[in-house]
Amino acid sequence: MTRVAFLHTGAVVIPVTAALATRYLPGVEVLNLLDDRIVADLAAGGAAAESIPGRLSHLAADAKEAGADVVMLTCSSISGFAGEVSETAGIPVLRIDEAMADRAVATGSRIVVIATLSTTLAPTVRLIRERAELAGAEPALTEILVKGAFDAVVEGDRDRHDALVSDAIAAAATDSDVIVLAQASMAGAAERVSVHVPVLTSPELGVARLATHLS
């Protein structure tokens, strides 16, 4: 039986990807791997940040040893390491946000990227520019960092996080063709607001692409 491994930096994403795997990956066994210090270590810099590629490679190698056929990185903060990790661990490593980036580029030329962490905002913008270049497109990108939203999650106040993010979505919709939510954990906030432009999140698009990869 096919087995896939999701590599997470936050436990909040595990039930989301589990539900999507049930829908899009019937008959596939799912393995979840978690290192919940990665985002903090990226922000800290120094030796902690430098250790991350090796840690990811070890986790991917563990997934391979456990019988995984493919690994998917579920955090945009680490998606840029996918190629390096795949080469080191000897197993395909996919990025959950790649399909979202492709959809954004195909949707419009004015793309707004919203994040609650700078360590996620910058990699997501780089990914969109990378995918745009491959598609021969030159979109205008606007970056928005929602201050206080991540702190709200850390404090257990999911409602405040979602309210801050949904307010940012509403404001960004006035001057954009498409809005990208940089973190998988932001998906719930998109359900709180209705705007006239598409609001893209990575989990469903990413898992759907994973299903295509496995077919």
Contacts in CASP RR format, 6 or more apart in sequence:
PFRMAT RR
TARGET T0000
AUTHOR 0000-0000-0000
METHOD contacts of the structure
MODEL  1
MTRVAFLHTGAVVIPVTAALATRYLPGVEVLNLLDDRIVADLAAGGAAAE
SIPGRLSHLAADAKEAGADVVMLTCSSISGFAGEVSETAGIPVLRIDEAM
ADRAVATGSRIVVIATLSTTLAPTVRLIRERAELAGAEPALTEILVKGAF
DAVVEGDRDRHDALVSDAIAAAATDSDVIVLAQASMAGAAERVSVHVPVL
TSPELGVARLATHLS
1 27 0 8 1.000
1 28 0 8 1.000
1 29 0 8 1.000
2 27 0 8 1.000
2 28 0 8 1.000
2 29 0 8 1.000
2 69 0 8 1.000
2 214 0 8 1.000
3 28 0 8 1.000
3 29 0 8 1.000
3 30 0 8 1.000
3 31 0 8 1.000
3 66 0 8 1.000
3 67 0 8 1.000
3 68 0 8 1.000
3 69 0 8 1.000
4 21 0 8 1.000
4 25 0 8 1.000
4 28 0 8 1.000
4 29 0 8 1.000
4 30 0 8 1.000
4 31 0 8 1.000
4 68 0 8 1.000
4 69 0 8 1.000
4 70 0 8 1.000
4 71 0 8 1.000
4 72 0 8 1.000
4 210 0 8 1.000
4 214 0 8 1.000
5 30 0 8 1.000
5 31 0 8 1.000
5 32 0 8 1.000
5 33 0 8 1.000
5 60 0 8 1.000
5 63 0 8 1.000
5 66 0 8 1.000
5 68 0 8 1.000
5 70 0 8 1.000
5 71 0 8 1.000
5 72 0 8 1.000
6 13 0 8 1.000
6 14 0 8 1.000
6 17 0 8 1.000
6 21 0 8 1.000
6 30 0 8 1.000
6 31 0 8 1.000
6 32 0 8 1.000
6 33 0 8 1.000
6 71 0 8 1.000
6 72 0 8 1.000
6 74 0 8 1.000
7 33 0 8 1.000
7 34 0 8 1.000
7 35 0 8 1.000
7 56 0 8 1.000
7 59 0 8 1.000
7 60 0 8 1.000
7 63 0 8 1.000
7 71 0 8 1.000
7 72 0 8 1.000
7 73 0 8 1.000
7 74 0 8 1.000
7 75 0 8 1.000
7 78 0 8 1.000
8 14 0 8 1.000
8 17 0 8 1.000
8 32 0 8 1.000
8 33 0 8 1.000
8 34 0 8 1.000
8 35 0 8 1.000
8 36 0 8 1.000
8 74 0 8 1.000
8 75 0 8 1.000
9 34 0 8 1.000
9 35 0 8 1.000
9 36 0 8 1.000
9 38 0 8 1.000
9 39 0 8 1.000
9 74 0 8 1.000
9 75 0 8 1.000
9 77 0 8 1.000
9 78 0 8 1.000
10 34 0 8 1.000
10 36 0 8 1.000
10 39 0 8 1.000
10 75 0 8 1.000
10 185 0 8 1.000
11 34 0 8 1.000
11 36 0 8 1.000
12 153 0 8 1.000
12 185 0 8 1.000
13 74 0 8 1.000
13 75 0 8 1.000
13 184 0 8 1.000
13 185 0 8 1.000
13 203 0 8 1.000
14 32 0 8 1.000
14 34 0 8 1.000
16 184 0 8 1.000
16 187 0 8 1.000
16 203 0 8 1.000
17 30 0 8 1.000
17 32 0 8 1.000
17 74 0 8 1.000
17 96 0 8 1.000
17 184 0 8 1.000
17 203 0 8 1.000
17 207 0 8 1.000
18 30 0 8 1.000
18 32 0 8 1.000
20 203 0 8 1.000
20 204 0 8 1.000
20 207 0 8 1.000
20 208 0 8 1.000
21 28 0 8 1.000
21 30 0 8 1.000
21 207 0 8 1.000
23 207 0 8 1.000
24 207 0 8 1.000
24 208 0 8 1.000
24 210 0 8 1.000
24 211 0 8 1.000
25 207 0 8 1.000
25 210 0 8 1.000
25 211 0 8 1.000
25 214 0 8 1.000
28 214 0 8 1.000
31 63 0 8 1.000
31 66 0 8 1.000
31 67 0 8 1.000
31 68 0 8 1.000
33 59 0 8 1.000
33 62 0 8 1.000
33 63 0 8 1.000
35 55 0 8 1.000
35 56 0 8 1.000
35 59 0 8 1.000
37 48 0 8 1.000
38 52 0 8 1.000
38 55 0 8 1.000
38 56 0 8 1.000
38 75 0 8 1.000
38 77 0 8 1.000
38 78 0 8 1.000
39 75 0 8 1.000
39 77 0 8 1.000
39 117 0 8 1.000
39 119 0 8 1.000
39 120 0 8 1.000
40 48 0 8 1.000
41 48 0 8 1.000
41 49 0 8 1.000
41 51 0 8 1.000
41 52 0 8 1.000
42 49 0 8 1.000
42 52 0 8 1.000
42 77 0 8 1.000
42 78 0 8 1.000
42 119 0 8 1.000
43 117 0 8 1.000
43 118 0 8 1.000
43 119 0 8 1.000
52 78 0 8 1.000
52 81 0 8 1.000
53 81 0 8 1.000
53 84 0 8 1.000
53 85 0 8 1.000
53 88 0 8 1.000
54 85 0 8 1.000
54 88 0 8 1.000
56 73 0 8 1.000
56 78 0 8 1.000
56 81 0 8 1.000
56 85 0 8 1.000
57 84 0 8 1.000
57 85 0 8 1.000
57 88 0 8 1.000
57 89 0 8 1.000
60 71 0 8 1.000
60 85 0 8 1.000
60 86 0 8 1.000
60 88 0 8 1.000
60 89 0 8 1.000
60 90 0 8 1.000
60 91 0 8 1.000
60 93 0 8 1.000
61 88 0 8 1.000
61 89 0 8 1.000
61 90 0 8 1.000
61 91 0 8 1.000
63 71 0 8 1.000
63 89 0 8 1.000
63 91 0 8 1.000
64 71 0 8 1.000
64 89 0 8 1.000
64 90 0 8 1.000
64 91 0 8 1.000
68 91 0 8 1.000
69 91 0 8 1.000
69 92 0 8 1.000
69 214 0 8 1.000
70 91 0 8 1.000
70 92 0 8 1.000
70 93 0 8 1.000
70 94 0 8 1.000
70 210 0 8 1.000
70 213 0 8 1.000
70 214 0 8 1.000
71 85 0 8 1.000
71 86 0 8 1.000
71 89 0 8 1.000
71 91 0 8 1.000
71 92 0 8 1.000
71 93 0 8 1.000
71 94 0 8 1.000
72 93 0 8 1.000
72 94 0 8 1.000
72 95 0 8 1.000
72 96 0 8 1.000
72 206 0 8 1.000
72 207 0 8 1.000
72 210 0 8 1.000
73 79 0 8 1.000
73 81 0 8 1.000
73 82 0 8 1.000
73 85 0 8 1.000
73 93 0 8 1.000
73 94 0 8 1.000
73 95 0 8 1.000
73 96 0 8 1.000
74 96 0 8 1.000
74 184 0 8 1.000
74 202 0 8 1.000
74 203 0 8 1.000
75 96 0 8 1.000
75 120 0 8 1.000
75 183 0 8 1.000
75 184 0 8 1.000
76 95 0 8 1.000
76 96 0 8 1.000
76 97 0 8 1.000
76 115 0 8 1.000
76 120 0 8 1.000
76 123 0 8 1.000
76 124 0 8 1.000
76 127 0 8 1.000
76 182 0 8 1.000
76 183 0 8 1.000
76 184 0 8 1.000
76 202 0 8 1.000
77 117 0 8 1.000
77 119 0 8 1.000
77 120 0 8 1.000
77 123 0 8 1.000
78 123 0 8 1.000
79 95 0 8 1.000
79 96 0 8 1.000
79 97 0 8 1.000
79 98 0 8 1.000
79 123 0 8 1.000
79 127 0 8 1.000
80 95 0 8 1.000
80 123 0 8 1.000
80 126 0 8 1.000
80 127 0 8 1.000
82 93 0 8 1.000
82 94 0 8 1.000
82 95 0 8 1.000
83 93 0 8 1.000
85 93 0 8 1.000
86 92 0 8 1.000
86 93 0 8 1.000
92 213 0 8 1.000
94 206 0 8 1.000
94 209 0 8 1.000
94 210 0 8 1.000
94 213 0 8 1.000
95 127 0 8 1.000
96 184 0 8 1.000
96 202 0 8 1.000
96 203 0 8 1.000
96 206 0 8 1.000
96 207 0 8 1.000
96 210 0 8 1.000
97 124 0 8 1.000
97 127 0 8 1.000
97 182 0 8 1.000
97 184 0 8 1.000
97 202 0 8 1.000
97 206 0 8 1.000
98 127 0 8 1.000
98 131 0 8 1.000
98 206 0 8 1.000
98 209 0 8 1.000
99 202 0 8 1.000
99 205 0 8 1.000
99 206 0 8 1.000
99 208 0 8 1.000
99 209 0 8 1.000
100 180 0 8 1.000
100 200 0 8 1.000
100 201 0 8 1.000
100 202 0 8 1.000
100 205 0 8 1.000
100 206 0 8 1.000
101 124 0 8 1.000
101 127 0 8 1.000
101 128 0 8 1.000
101 130 0 8 1.000
101 131 0 8 1.000
101 180 0 8 1.000
102 131 0 8 1.000
102 135 0 8 1.000
103 178 0 8 1.000
103 198 0 8 1.000
103 200 0 8 1.000
103 205 0 8 1.000
104 111 0 8 1.000
104 128 0 8 1.000
104 139 0 8 1.000
104 178 0 8 1.000
104 180 0 8 1.000
104 200 0 8 1.000
105 111 0 8 1.000
105 128 0 8 1.000
105 131 0 8 1.000
105 132 0 8 1.000
105 135 0 8 1.000
105 137 0 8 1.000
105 139 0 8 1.000
106 135 0 8 1.000
107 177 0 8 1.000
107 178 0 8 1.000
107 198 0 8 1.000
107 200 0 8 1.000
108 139 0 8 1.000
108 177 0 8 1.000
108 178 0 8 1.000
109 137 0 8 1.000
109 138 0 8 1.000
109 139 0 8 1.000
109 140 0 8 1.000
109 177 0 8 1.000
110 139 0 8 1.000
110 140 0 8 1.000
110 142 0 8 1.000
110 175 0 8 1.000
110 176 0 8 1.000
110 177 0 8 1.000
110 178 0 8 1.000
111 128 0 8 1.000
111 139 0 8 1.000
111 140 0 8 1.000
111 141 0 8 1.000
111 142 0 8 1.000
111 176 0 8 1.000
111 177 0 8 1.000
111 178 0 8 1.000
111 179 0 8 1.000
111 180 0 8 1.000
112 141 0 8 1.000
112 142 0 8 1.000
112 143 0 8 1.000
112 144 0 8 1.000
112 172 0 8 1.000
112 175 0 8 1.000
112 176 0 8 1.000
112 178 0 8 1.000
112 179 0 8 1.000
112 180 0 8 1.000
113 121 0 8 1.000
113 124 0 8 1.000
113 125 0 8 1.000
113 128 0 8 1.000
113 141 0 8 1.000
113 142 0 8 1.000
113 143 0 8 1.000
113 144 0 8 1.000
113 179 0 8 1.000
113 180 0 8 1.000
113 182 0 8 1.000
114 144 0 8 1.000
114 146 0 8 1.000
114 165 0 8 1.000
114 168 0 8 1.000
114 169 0 8 1.000
114 172 0 8 1.000
114 179 0 8 1.000
114 180 0 8 1.000
114 181 0 8 1.000
114 182 0 8 1.000
114 186 0 8 1.000
115 121 0 8 1.000
115 124 0 8 1.000
115 143 0 8 1.000
115 144 0 8 1.000
115 145 0 8 1.000
115 146 0 8 1.000
115 181 0 8 1.000
115 182 0 8 1.000
115 183 0 8 1.000
115 186 0 8 1.000
116 145 0 8 1.000
116 146 0 8 1.000
116 148 0 8 1.000
116 149 0 8 1.000
116 150 0 8 1.000
116 153 0 8 1.000
116 161 0 8 1.000
116 164 0 8 1.000
116 165 0 8 1.000
116 183 0 8 1.000
116 186 0 8 1.000
117 145 0 8 1.000
117 150 0 8 1.000
117 182 0 8 1.000
117 183 0 8 1.000
118 145 0 8 1.000
120 182 0 8 1.000
120 183 0 8 1.000
121 143 0 8 1.000
121 145 0 8 1.000
121 182 0 8 1.000
124 180 0 8 1.000
124 182 0 8 1.000
125 141 0 8 1.000
125 143 0 8 1.000
128 139 0 8 1.000
128 141 0 8 1.000
128 180 0 8 1.000
129 141 0 8 1.000
132 138 0 8 1.000
132 139 0 8 1.000
142 172 0 8 1.000
142 175 0 8 1.000
142 176 0 8 1.000
144 168 0 8 1.000
144 172 0 8 1.000
146 164 0 8 1.000
146 165 0 8 1.000
146 168 0 8 1.000
148 164 0 8 1.000
149 160 0 8 1.000
149 161 0 8 1.000
149 164 0 8 1.000
149 165 0 8 1.000
150 161 0 8 1.000
152 158 0 8 1.000
152 160 0 8 1.000
152 161 0 8 1.000
152 164 0 8 1.000
153 161 0 8 1.000
153 185 0 8 1.000
161 189 0 8 1.000
162 188 0 8 1.000
162 189 0 8 1.000
162 192 0 8 1.000
163 189 0 8 1.000
163 192 0 8 1.000
165 181 0 8 1.000
165 186 0 8 1.000
165 189 0 8 1.000
165 190 0 8 1.000
166 189 0 8 1.000
166 190 0 8 1.000
166 192 0 8 1.000
166 193 0 8 1.000
167 193 0 8 1.000
169 179 0 8 1.000
169 181 0 8 1.000
169 189 0 8 1.000
169 190 0 8 1.000
169 193 0 8 1.000
169 195 0 8 1.000
169 199 0 8 1.000
170 193 0 8 1.000
170 195 0 8 1.000
172 179 0 8 1.000
173 179 0 8 1.000
173 195 0 8 1.000
173 196 0 8 1.000
173 197 0 8 1.000
176 197 0 8 1.000
177 197 0 8 1.000
178 197 0 8 1.000
178 198 0 8 1.000
178 199 0 8 1.000
178 200 0 8 1.000
179 195 0 8 1.000
179 197 0 8 1.000
179 198 0 8 1.000
179 199 0 8 1.000
179 200 0 8 1.000
180 200 0 8 1.000
181 187 0 8 1.000
181 189 0 8 1.000
181 190 0 8 1.000
181 199 0 8 1.000
181 200 0 8 1.000
181 201 0 8 1.000
181 202 0 8 1.000
183 202 0 8 1.000
184 201 0 8 1.000
184 202 0 8 1.000
184 203 0 8 1.000
186 201 0 8 1.000
187 201 0 8 1.000
187 202 0 8 1.000
187 203 0 8 1.000
188 201 0 8 1.000
190 199 0 8 1.000
190 201 0 8 1.000
193 199 0 8 1.000
END
